[in-house]
Amino acid sequence: MAMLVNYDPFRSVRTLQNEINRLFERDVDESTGMMSQWPLRVDIREDAEQIFLQADIPGVEQKDIKIHVENNQLTISGERRFEDEKKRDAYHRIERAYGTFSRTFQLGGNTNPEKIQASYKNGVLVIQLPKREEAKPRAIEVRVE
């Protein structure tokens, strides 16, 4: 009995890219294709009223996080600093990523950029992107004549 297997012609290319990224201890920002100090990973969900974007940014102070909206693009950027620079030689291993991060998202026409809100608590950044009134779903009543 023969088995069907999905063929992925770019699998070896992605494997090579991951190995190169690991070699340089950096990652590729998938939205821009550029190398970043450390990748900003996000969860995005949506309900009828708004879109929520959540990002884990532990160890970063609120003052070091910047959020900009320009040309219908939302950019989150910042920096996580290595605090013990003087004692760096005393460390046996440093695995956590430090340095700058940046990620840009294209906003859809259904979001209202003037009403975007952001909060930061316990290392989690939450950005609320309210929908425009005309983009919200509405029920249409069917009349019987």
C-alpha positions as CSV (number, residue, x, y, z in Angstrom):
1,M,0.0,0.0,0.0
2,A,1.4,3.4,-1.0
3,M,1.4,6.4,1.3
4,L,0.8,9.9,0.1
5,V,3.3,12.4,1.5
6,N,3.1,16.2,1.1
7,Y,6.1,17.3,-0.8
8,D,7.7,20.6,0.4
9,P,10.3,21.8,-2.1
10,F,11.5,24.5,0.3
11,R,11.9,22.3,3.4
12,S,15.7,22.0,3.0
13,V,16.0,25.7,2.4
14,R,14.1,26.5,5.6
15,T,16.2,24.0,7.5
16,L,19.4,25.7,6.2
17,Q,18.0,29.1,7.1
18,N,17.2,27.9,10.7
19,E,20.8,26.6,11.1
20,I,22.3,29.8,9.8
21,N,20.0,31.8,12.2
22,R,21.1,29.6,15.1
23,L,24.7,30.1,14.1
24,F,24.4,33.9,14.3
25,E,22.2,33.6,17.4
26,R,19.6,35.8,15.7
27,D,16.3,35.3,14.1
28,V,14.5,36.5,11.0
29,D,11.5,38.8,11.5
30,E,9.0,37.0,9.2
31,S,7.1,40.2,8.5
32,T,10.2,42.1,7.1
33,G,12.6,39.3,6.3
34,M,15.3,41.2,8.2
35,M,17.5,39.8,10.9
36,S,16.6,41.0,14.4
37,Q,18.3,40.8,17.7
38,W,15.5,38.7,19.0
39,P,12.1,37.9,17.4
40,L,8.9,39.4,18.8
41,R,6.3,36.6,18.7
42,V,2.7,37.6,18.9
43,D,-0.8,36.1,19.2
44,I,-3.6,37.9,17.2
45,R,-7.3,37.3,17.8
46,E,-10.4,39.0,16.8
47,D,-14.0,39.5,18.0
48,A,-16.9,41.5,16.7
49,E,-15.6,44.8,18.2
50,Q,-11.8,44.8,17.9
51,I,-8.6,42.9,17.1
52,F,-6.3,42.0,20.0
53,L,-2.5,41.7,19.6
54,Q,-0.6,40.1,22.5
55,A,3.2,40.0,22.7
56,D,5.4,38.5,25.4
57,I,8.2,41.0,26.2
58,P,9.5,39.9,29.5
59,G,12.3,41.8,31.2
60,V,11.6,45.0,29.2
61,E,10.5,48.1,31.0
62,Q,7.4,50.0,29.8
63,K,9.5,53.0,28.9
64,D,11.6,50.9,26.5
65,I,8.6,49.9,24.4
66,K,7.6,52.1,21.5
67,I,4.4,51.7,19.4
68,H,3.9,53.8,16.3
69,V,1.1,54.0,13.7
70,E,2.0,55.5,10.4
71,N,0.8,54.9,6.8
72,N,-1.7,52.3,8.1
73,Q,1.2,50.3,9.7
74,L,1.6,49.4,13.4
75,T,5.2,49.1,14.6
76,I,6.2,47.7,17.9
77,S,9.9,48.2,18.8
78,G,12.1,48.4,21.9
79,E,15.1,47.1,23.6
80,R,16.0,44.6,26.3
81,R,19.2,45.6,28.0
82,F,21.8,43.3,29.6
83,E,22.0,44.9,33.1
84,D,25.1,43.1,34.4
85,E,27.5,44.2,31.7
86,K,30.3,44.6,34.3
87,K,29.8,41.1,35.5
88,R,29.4,39.5,32.0
89,D,32.6,37.5,32.4
90,A,31.2,35.8,35.5
91,Y,28.3,34.2,33.6
92,H,28.6,30.6,32.5
93,R,25.9,30.8,29.9
94,I,23.7,33.6,28.5
95,E,20.8,32.2,26.5
96,R,18.2,34.9,26.8
97,A,18.2,37.4,23.9
98,Y,19.2,41.0,24.5
99,G,19.2,44.0,22.3
100,T,16.6,45.6,20.0
101,F,13.5,44.2,18.6
102,S,11.0,45.5,16.0
103,R,7.9,44.1,14.3
104,T,5.6,45.9,11.8
105,F,2.0,44.9,11.0
106,Q,-0.1,46.1,8.1
107,L,-3.5,47.4,9.5
108,G,-6.6,46.5,7.6
109,G,-9.0,49.1,6.5
110,N,-11.5,47.9,9.1
111,T,-9.4,49.2,12.1
112,N,-9.7,52.6,13.6
113,P,-6.1,53.9,14.2
114,E,-7.2,56.9,16.3
115,K,-8.6,54.6,19.1
116,I,-5.8,52.1,19.4
117,Q,-5.0,51.3,23.1
118,A,-2.0,49.5,24.6
119,S,-1.4,48.0,28.1
120,Y,1.6,46.2,29.6
121,K,1.4,44.0,32.6
122,N,3.6,41.1,33.8
123,G,5.7,41.2,30.7
124,V,2.8,40.9,28.3
125,L,1.9,43.7,25.9
126,V,-1.7,43.9,24.8
127,I,-2.7,46.2,21.9
128,Q,-6.4,46.7,21.2
129,L,-7.3,47.7,17.7
130,P,-11.0,48.8,17.6
131,K,-12.9,48.2,14.4
132,R,-14.6,51.0,12.5
133,E,-18.3,51.2,12.9
134,E,-18.9,50.3,9.3
135,A,-16.7,47.2,9.6
136,K,-18.6,45.7,12.6
137,P,-21.0,43.0,11.7
138,R,-24.6,43.8,12.0
139,A,-27.8,41.8,11.7
140,I,-30.3,42.8,9.0
141,E,-33.9,42.0,9.7
142,V,-35.9,40.3,7.0
143,R,-39.4,41.6,6.7
144,V,-42.3,39.5,5.6
145,E,-44.7,41.2,3.2
